[in-house]
């Protein structure tokens, strides 16, 4: 039914499935006709399967994805058989939203329940030519009432009353069974496209892929940053003036006193700092109203590793405490 694609070098054939599921259907199509595979899947587990068998896969909804317009040779569309929150048929919504990704001359493969063709008859006839439709073979049609429609995208939309009437008749009339592979003599050709990258991205992302990309090209891969955070050799500096309480609070908040061991002659001290919020009462002109304000407090706990003495310096307390 479809002529095997000729691609490679400077040209490419791209197949896209906005409701890819596990990717099995698009993978099987590509195995027969060739081409690069692009799929989108909303459900996480099925997306992970699709990502393993397709050349390119996106998680999330096709409606939030950014896809190259006129960037694909074939649109394989087997949308959910359901309605949206506004009671509109999802089959038709997917069709109208995804048609733009096909280039003129591109092939639509549309798999829907037979009666739903009537909803999209006008759109299909106006945007596609050389329409043909078959019912699924045997028990598959009896169970799900599924049909498959082929159409070639027009250069520009037209008004085609005759084509619309034909599609409407397919929605309720008897249809021929889908031919077996190799039974049809006249094959449909897929248009070739310039090779190279196309826009195919999503506002959603896979956490594993994002982490891998960050390791390759993120801010942590920049030598200038890593050398500042983790210099190759430790360089000690002495403050020009003694540190004040505010300086200590900043060091604690920044994590510089997080289980640090300090050496001073015979003394070895383990220092642990933390910052926390505390609510304090403030003046209120209305005696019936209590007013509280949150303030940041800093505490430093020091353990003398030689004697075992513990000293706590807390900005929220009037004096340090010892034990």
C-alpha positions as CSV (number, residue, x, y, z in Angstrom):
1,X,0.0,0.0,0.0
2,X,3.0,2.3,0.7
3,X,6.0,2.4,-1.5
4,X,9.2,1.8,0.5
5,X,10.9,5.2,1.2
6,X,14.1,6.3,-0.5
7,X,16.1,8.3,2.0
8,X,19.6,8.9,3.3
9,X,22.4,11.4,2.5
10,X,20.8,14.8,2.0
11,X,17.1,13.6,2.1
12,X,15.0,12.0,4.8
13,X,11.6,10.5,5.3
14,X,10.0,11.2,8.7
15,X,7.0,9.3,10.3
16,X,5.2,10.8,13.3
17,X,2.7,9.3,15.7
18,X,1.2,11.9,18.2
19,X,-0.4,9.0,20.2
20,X,2.4,6.5,20.1
21,X,1.6,4.3,23.0
22,X,4.4,1.8,23.2
23,X,5.7,2.8,19.8
24,X,4.9,-0.7,18.3
25,X,2.6,0.5,15.5
26,X,5.0,3.2,14.3
27,X,8.0,0.8,14.6
28,X,6.2,-1.8,12.5
29,X,5.3,0.8,9.8
30,X,8.9,2.0,9.7
31,X,10.2,-1.5,9.4
32,X,8.0,-1.9,6.3
33,X,8.5,1.5,4.5
34,X,11.6,2.9,6.2
35,X,12.1,6.4,7.6
36,X,12.9,8.1,10.9
37,X,10.3,7.6,13.7
38,X,9.0,10.3,16.0
39,X,6.4,9.6,18.7
40,X,4.7,11.3,21.6
41,X,3.0,9.5,24.5
42,X,1.2,10.9,27.6
43,X,1.4,7.8,29.8
44,X,4.7,7.4,31.5
45,X,5.2,3.6,31.3
46,X,4.2,3.4,27.6
47,X,6.4,6.4,26.9
48,X,9.4,4.6,28.3
49,X,8.7,1.7,26.0
50,X,8.3,3.9,23.0
51,X,11.6,5.7,23.8
52,X,13.3,2.3,23.5
53,X,12.0,1.5,20.0
54,X,11.6,4.8,18.3
55,X,14.3,7.1,17.0
56,X,12.8,10.1,18.8
57,X,10.2,10.2,21.6
58,X,8.6,12.9,23.7
59,X,6.7,12.5,27.0
60,X,3.4,14.4,27.6
61,X,0.6,15.6,25.5
62,X,0.9,16.2,21.7
63,X,-1.0,19.5,22.3
64,X,1.8,20.9,24.3
65,X,4.6,19.7,22.0
66,X,6.4,22.0,19.5
67,X,6.6,20.2,16.2
68,X,8.0,21.4,12.9
69,X,5.2,22.4,10.6
70,X,5.3,20.6,7.2
71,X,8.3,18.7,8.6
72,X,7.0,15.1,8.2
73,X,6.3,12.7,5.4
74,X,3.6,10.6,7.1
75,X,1.2,11.2,10.0
76,X,0.1,8.0,11.7
77,X,-2.9,9.0,13.8
78,X,-4.8,6.5,16.1
79,X,-6.2,9.0,18.6
80,X,-8.1,8.3,21.8
81,X,-11.8,7.4,21.1
82,X,-13.2,9.8,23.6
83,X,-14.5,13.4,24.2
84,X,-12.7,16.3,25.8
85,X,-14.0,18.5,28.7
86,X,-16.0,20.5,26.2
87,X,-17.7,17.4,24.8
88,X,-15.7,17.6,21.5
89,X,-14.6,14.4,19.9
90,X,-10.8,13.8,20.4
91,X,-10.5,12.0,17.1
92,X,-11.4,15.2,15.3
93,X,-9.4,17.4,17.6
94,X,-6.2,15.4,17.0
95,X,-6.8,15.4,13.3
96,X,-7.2,19.2,13.0
97,X,-4.3,19.9,15.3
98,X,-1.8,17.5,13.8
99,X,-2.5,18.0,10.1
100,X,-0.1,21.0,10.0
101,X,2.9,18.8,10.7
102,X,2.5,17.0,7.3
103,X,4.1,18.5,4.3
104,X,1.9,18.8,1.1
105,X,1.9,15.5,-0.5
106,X,2.4,13.8,2.8
107,X,0.4,10.7,3.8
108,X,-2.3,10.6,6.5
109,X,-3.0,7.2,8.1
110,X,-6.1,7.7,10.2
111,X,-7.4,4.9,12.5
112,X,-10.8,5.6,14.1
113,X,-14.2,4.0,14.8
114,X,-16.1,3.9,11.5
115,X,-19.0,6.2,12.7
116,X,-16.6,8.9,13.7
117,X,-15.7,9.6,10.1
118,X,-18.9,11.7,9.8
119,X,-17.6,14.2,12.3
120,X,-14.4,14.8,10.2
121,X,-15.8,14.4,6.7
122,X,-15.7,18.0,5.7
123,X,-12.2,18.5,7.1
124,X,-10.8,15.4,5.5
125,X,-12.2,16.1,2.1
126,X,-11.0,19.7,2.2
127,X,-7.4,19.0,3.4
128,X,-6.7,15.6,1.8
129,X,-7.1,14.1,-1.7
130,X,-7.0,10.6,-3.0
131,X,-9.0,9.4,0.0
132,X,-9.5,5.7,0.5
133,X,-11.0,3.7,3.5
134,X,-11.1,0.1,4.6
135,X,-12.5,-1.7,7.6
136,X,-10.2,-3.7,9.9
137,X,-10.1,-7.4,9.1
138,X,-12.2,-10.0,10.8
139,X,-12.9,-9.7,14.5
140,X,-11.0,-6.5,14.9
141,X,-13.7,-4.5,13.1
142,X,-16.5,-6.3,14.9
143,X,-14.9,-5.6,18.3
144,X,-13.9,-2.0,18.0
145,X,-15.6,-0.9,14.7
146,X,-12.3,0.4,13.5
147,X,-11.4,1.6,10.0
148,X,-8.2,3.0,8.5
149,X,-8.4,6.0,6.1
150,X,-5.6,7.0,3.8
151,X,-5.3,10.5,2.4
152,X,-2.6,12.7,0.7
153,X,-2.4,16.2,2.0
154,X,-3.4,18.9,-0.4
155,X,-1.2,21.9,-1.3
156,X,-4.0,24.1,0.1
157,X,-7.5,23.5,1.6
158,X,-10.4,23.4,-0.8
159,X,-14.2,23.0,-0.7
160,X,-15.0,19.5,-1.9
161,X,-18.7,18.6,-1.5
162,X,-18.3,15.4,-3.4
163,X,-15.4,14.2,-1.3
164,X,-17.3,15.1,1.9
165,X,-20.3,13.1,0.8
166,X,-18.1,10.1,0.1
167,X,-16.5,10.2,3.6
168,X,-19.9,10.6,5.2
169,X,-21.1,7.5,3.3
170,X,-18.1,5.6,4.6
171,X,-19.2,6.4,8.1
172,X,-22.3,4.2,7.9
173,X,-21.9,2.0,4.8
174,X,-20.2,-1.3,4.1
175,X,-16.5,-1.0,3.5
176,X,-14.0,-3.4,1.9
177,X,-11.6,-5.2,4.2
178,X,-8.1,-3.9,4.6
179,X,-6.0,-5.7,1.9
180,X,-3.3,-8.0,2.9
181,X,0.3,-6.8,2.5
182,X,1.4,-6.9,-1.1
183,X,-2.1,-7.3,-2.5
184,X,-2.3,-3.7,-3.9
185,X,-0.5,-2.9,-7.1
186,X,-0.7,0.9,-6.8
187,X,1.5,2.1,-4.0
188,X,1.5,5.5,-2.4
189,X,4.9,7.3,-2.3
190,X,6.1,9.2,0.8
191,X,7.6,12.6,0.0
192,X,11.3,13.1,0.9
193,X,12.4,16.0,3.0
194,X,15.7,17.8,3.5
195,X,17.9,15.8,5.9
196,X,18.8,17.4,9.3
197,X,17.2,18.2,12.6
198,X,13.6,19.3,12.9
199,X,11.7,21.0,15.7
200,X,10.4,18.2,17.9
201,X,10.4,19.2,21.6
202,X,8.0,19.5,24.5
203,X,7.5,21.6,27.6
204,X,7.5,18.4,29.5
205,X,10.8,16.6,29.9
206,X,12.2,13.2,31.0
207,X,14.2,13.7,34.3
208,X,16.7,11.1,33.4
209,X,17.4,12.7,30.0
210,X,17.6,16.2,31.6
211,X,20.1,15.0,34.2
212,X,22.3,13.4,31.5
213,X,22.2,16.5,29.4
214,X,23.1,18.7,32.4
215,X,26.1,16.5,33.0
216,X,27.2,16.9,29.4
217,X,26.6,20.6,28.9
218,X,25.1,22.2,32.0
219,X,26.6,24.8,34.3
220,X,28.4,22.1,36.3
221,X,30.4,21.2,33.2
222,X,32.0,24.7,33.0
223,X,35.6,24.6,34.2
224,X,35.5,28.2,35.4
225,X,32.7,27.4,37.9
226,X,34.0,24.0,39.1
227,X,37.5,25.5,39.8
228,X,35.9,28.2,41.9
229,X,33.7,25.8,43.9
230,X,36.3,23.0,44.2
231,X,39.8,24.5,43.6
232,X,42.5,22.0,42.8
233,X,44.4,23.1,46.0
234,X,43.2,24.5,49.2
235,X,44.2,28.1,49.8
236,X,43.8,29.5,53.3
237,X,43.1,33.2,53.8
238,X,43.0,35.3,56.9
239,X,40.3,37.9,57.3
240,X,41.5,41.5,57.5
241,X,39.3,42.1,60.5
242,X,37.8,39.8,63.2
243,X,34.5,38.3,62.0
244,X,31.3,39.7,63.6
245,X,28.1,37.9,64.4
246,X,26.6,38.8,61.0
247,X,29.6,37.3,59.2
248,X,29.1,34.1,61.2
249,X,25.4,34.0,60.4
250,X,26.2,34.3,56.6
251,X,28.8,31.5,56.9
252,X,26.3,29.2,58.6
253,X,23.5,30.0,56.1
254,X,25.9,29.3,53.2
255,X,26.9,25.9,54.7
256,X,30.5,26.7,55.5
257,X,30.2,25.5,59.1
258,X,28.5,22.2,58.3
259,X,30.4,19.6,60.4
260,X,33.7,21.4,60.0
261,X,36.7,20.2,62.1
262,X,38.9,23.1,63.3
263,X,42.4,22.7,64.6
264,X,44.1,25.2,67.0
265,X,47.2,23.9,68.7
266,X,46.1,21.1,71.0
267,X,42.4,21.8,70.4
268,X,40.3,20.0,67.9
269,X,36.7,21.3,67.5
270,X,33.8,19.9,65.5
271,X,31.6,22.8,64.5
272,X,28.0,22.5,63.3
273,X,26.0,25.5,62.3
274,X,22.3,26.0,61.4
275,X,19.8,28.8,60.7
276,X,16.2,28.7,61.7
277,X,13.1,30.9,62.0
278,X,11.6,32.1,65.2
279,X,8.4,34.0,65.9
280,X,8.6,36.9,68.3
281,X,5.9,39.2,69.7
282,X,6.1,42.8,68.6
283,X,4.2,45.9,69.8
284,X,0.6,46.2,68.8
285,X,-1.4,49.4,69.3
286,X,-4.5,47.3,69.8
287,X,-4.3,45.4,73.1
288,X,-6.8,42.8,71.7
289,X,-4.5,42.0,68.8
290,X,-1.3,40.0,69.1
291,X,1.3,40.6,66.4
292,X,4.2,38.3,65.7
293,X,7.1,38.6,63.4
294,X,9.4,36.0,62.0
295,X,13.1,36.5,62.5
296,X,16.1,34.4,61.4
297,X,18.2,33.0,64.2
298,X,21.7,31.4,63.9
299,X,23.1,28.8,66.2
300,X,26.5,27.1,66.3
301,X,27.2,24.0,68.2
302,X,30.9,23.3,69.0
303,X,32.1,19.9,70.3
304,X,35.5,19.7,71.9
305,X,36.9,16.4,70.5
306,X,39.5,16.2,73.3
307,X,37.3,16.9,76.4
308,X,33.9,16.1,75.1
309,X,32.5,19.5,76.1
310,X,29.7,21.0,74.0
311,X,29.1,24.7,73.6
312,X,26.1,26.1,71.8
313,X,26.2,29.7,70.6
314,X,22.6,30.8,69.7
315,X,21.6,34.3,68.5
316,X,18.1,33.5,69.9
317,X,19.4,33.0,73.4
318,X,20.8,35.6,75.8
319,X,23.9,33.5,76.6
320,X,25.7,30.6,75.1
321,X,24.9,27.2,76.8
322,X,27.4,24.6,77.8
323,X,27.2,20.9,78.7
